[in-house]
Amino acid sequence: MDFDWNNSAIPDAQDLRFQAIEESFEDPFAVRLLPDSPRFDKSARFFNLGRAASGDGVFSVYRTNGKQVRVLAARLFEPEEMFFYKRRMKQLLD
């Protein structure tokens, strides 16, 4: 997966680095969602919930052209997202 980090607006908050964001997309248990909201009708945006190699959960909003991924926003998991991620991982392993 190729990432476009040119002119990225992602702040260096919570010690979240580009490498951790990329690793979260490579997580075999990552959950990718297409939001069901009219707010996203004009430009298709997707959500990714995955873990980095460090074990940190990373929530990302991104768009893709099929070749490159452009991450628009990213942050560490909230407790509800970790719960959802773990539940999904358990479903895949059972």
Contact map, one row per residue, 1 for C-alpha under 8 A:
1110000000000000000000000000000000000000000000000000000000000000001110000000000000000000000000
1111000000000000000000000000000000000000000000000000000000000000001110000000000000000000000000
1111100000000000000001000000000000000000000000000000000000000000000111100000000000000000000000
0111110000000000000000000000000000000000000000000000000000000000000111100000000000000000000000
0011111100000000000000000000000000000000000000000000000000000000000001100000000000000000000000
0001111100000000000000000000000000000000000000000000000000000000000000000000000000000000000000
0000111110000000000000000000000000000000000000000000000000000000000000000000000000000000000000
0000111111000000000000000000000000000000000000000000000000000000000000110000000000000000000000
0000001111100000000000000000000000000000000000000000000000000000000000011000000000000000000000
0000000111110000000000000000000000000000000000000000000000000000000000011100000000000000000000
0000000011111000000000000000000000000000000000000000000000000000000000000000000000000000000000
0000000001111111100000000000000000000000000000000000000000000000000000000000000000000000000000
0000000000111111000000000000000000000000000000000000000000000000000000000010000000000000000000
0000000000011111000000000000000000000000000000000000000000000000000000000011000000000000000000
0000000000011111100000000000000000000000000000000000000000000000000000000000000000000000000000
0000000000011111110110000000000000000000000000000000000000000000000000000011000000000000000000
0000000000010011111110000000000000000000000000000000000000000000000000000000000000000000000000
0000000000000001111111000000000000000000000000000000000000000000000000000000000000000000000000
0000000000000000111111100000000000000000000000000000000000000000000000000000000000000000000000
0000000000000001111111110000000000000000000000000001110001000000000000000000000000000000000000
0000000000000001111111111000000000000000000000000001000001010000000000000100000000000000000000
0010000000000000011111111100000000000000000000000001000000000000000000000000000000000000000000
0000000000000000001111111110000000000000000000000111100000000000000000000000000000000000000000
0000000000000000000111111110010000000000000000011111100011000000000000000000000000000000000000
0000000000000000000011111110010000000000000000011110000000000000000000000000000000000000000000
0000000000000000000001111111010000000000000000000100000000000000000000000000000000000000000000
0000000000000000000000111111110000000000000000000111000000000000000000000000000000000000000000
0000000000000000000000000111110000000000000000000000000000000000000000000000000000000000000000
0000000000000000000000000011111000000000000000000100000000000000000000000000000000001001100100
0000000000000000000000011111111100000000000000011110000000000000000000000000000000001000000000
0000000000000000000000000000111110000000000000111100000000000000000000000000000000001001000000
0000000000000000000000000000011111000000000001111000000000000000000000000000000000000000000000
0000000000000000000000000000001111100000000001110000000000000000000000000000000000000000000000
0000000000000000000000000000000111110000000111100000000000000000000000000000000000000000000000
0000000000000000000000000000000011111001000011100000000000000000000000000000000000000000000000
0000000000000000000000000000000001111101000000000000000000000000000000000000000000000000000000
0000000000000000000000000000000000111111100000000000000000000000000000000000000000000000000000
0000000000000000000000000000000000011111100000000000000000000000000000000000000000000000000000
0000000000000000000000000000000000001111110000000000000000000000000000000000000000000000000000
0000000000000000000000000000000000111111111110000000000000000000000000000000000000000000000000
0000000000000000000000000000000000001111111100000000000000000000000000000000000000000000000000
0000000000000000000000000000000000000011111100000000000000000000000000000000000000000000000000
0000000000000000000000000000000000000001111110000000000000000000000000000000000000000000000000
0000000000000000000000000000000001000001111111000000000000000010000000000000000000000000000000
0000000000000000000000000000000001100001001111100000000000001111000000000000000000000000000000
0000000000000000000000000000000111100000000111110000000000001110000000000000000000000000000000
0000000000000000000000000000001111100000000011111000000000111100000000000000000000000000000000
0000000000000000000000011000011110000000000001111100000001111100000000000000000000000000000000
0000000000000000000000011000011100000000000000111110000011110000000000000000100010001000000000
0000000000000000000000111110111000000000000000011111000011100000000000000000000000001000000000
0000000000000000000000111010010000000000000000001111111111000000000000000000000000000000000000
0000000000000000000111110010000000000000000000000111111111000000000000000000000000000000000000
0000000000000000000100110000000000000000000000000011111100000000000000000000000000000000000000
0000000000000000000100000000000000000000000000000011111100000000000000000000000000000000000000
0000000000000000000000000000000000000000000000000011111110000000000000000000000000000000000000
0000000000000000000000000000000000000000000000000011111111000000000000000001100000000000000000
0000000000000000000000010000000000000000000000001111001111100000000000000001100001000000000000
0000000000000000000110010000000000000000000000011111000111110000000000000111100000000000000000
0000000000000000000000000000000000000000000000111100000011111000000000000111100000000000000000
0000000000000000000010000000000000000000000000111000000001111100000000111110000000000000000000
0000000000000000000000000000000000000000000011110000000000111110000000111100000000000000000000
0000000000000000000000000000000000000000000011110000000000011111000011111000000000000000000000
0000000000000000000000000000000000000000000111000000000000001111100011110000000000000000000000
0000000000000000000000000000000000000000000010000000000000000111111111000000000000000000000000
0000000000000000000000000000000000000000000000000000000000000011111110000000000000000000000000
0000000000000000000000000000000000000000000000000000000000000001111110000000000000000000000000
1100000000000000000000000000000000000000000000000000000000000001111110000000000000000000000000
1111000000000000000000000000000000000000000000000000000000000001111111000000000000000000000000
1111000000000000000000000000000000000000000000000000000000000111111111100000000000000000000000
0011100000000000000000000000000000000000000000000000000000000111000111110000000000000000000000
0011100100000000000000000000000000000000000000000000000000011110000011111100000000000000000000
0000000111000000000000000000000000000000000000000000000000011110000001111100000000000000000000
0000000011000000000000000000000000000000000000000000000000011100000000111110000000000000000000
0000000001000000000010000000000000000000000000000000000001111000000000111111000000000000000000
0000000000001101000000000000000000000000000000000000000001110000000000001111100000000000000000
0000000000000101000000000000000000000000000000000000000111100000000000000111110000000000000000
0000000000000000000000000000000000000000000000001000000111100000000000000011111111000000000000
0000000000000000000000000000000000000000000000000000000000000000000000000001111111000000000000
0000000000000000000000000000000000000000000000000000000000000000000000000000111111100000000000
0000000000000000000000000000000000000000000000000000000000000000000000000000111111110000000000
0000000000000000000000000000000000000000000000001000000000000000000000000000111111111000000000
0000000000000000000000000000000000000000000000000000000010000000000000000000111111111100000000
0000000000000000000000000000000000000000000000000000000000000000000000000000001111111110000000
0000000000000000000000000000000000000000000000000000000000000000000000000000000111111111000000
0000000000000000000000000000111000000000000000001100000000000000000000000000000011111111100000
0000000000000000000000000000000000000000000000000000000000000000000000000000000001111111110000
0000000000000000000000000000000000000000000000000000000000000000000000000000000000111111111000
0000000000000000000000000000101000000000000000000000000000000000000000000000000000011111111100
0000000000000000000000000000100000000000000000000000000000000000000000000000000000001111111110
0000000000000000000000000000000000000000000000000000000000000000000000000000000000000111111111
0000000000000000000000000000000000000000000000000000000000000000000000000000000000000011111111
0000000000000000000000000000100000000000000000000000000000000000000000000000000000000001111111
0000000000000000000000000000000000000000000000000000000000000000000000000000000000000000111111
0000000000000000000000000000000000000000000000000000000000000000000000000000000000000000011111
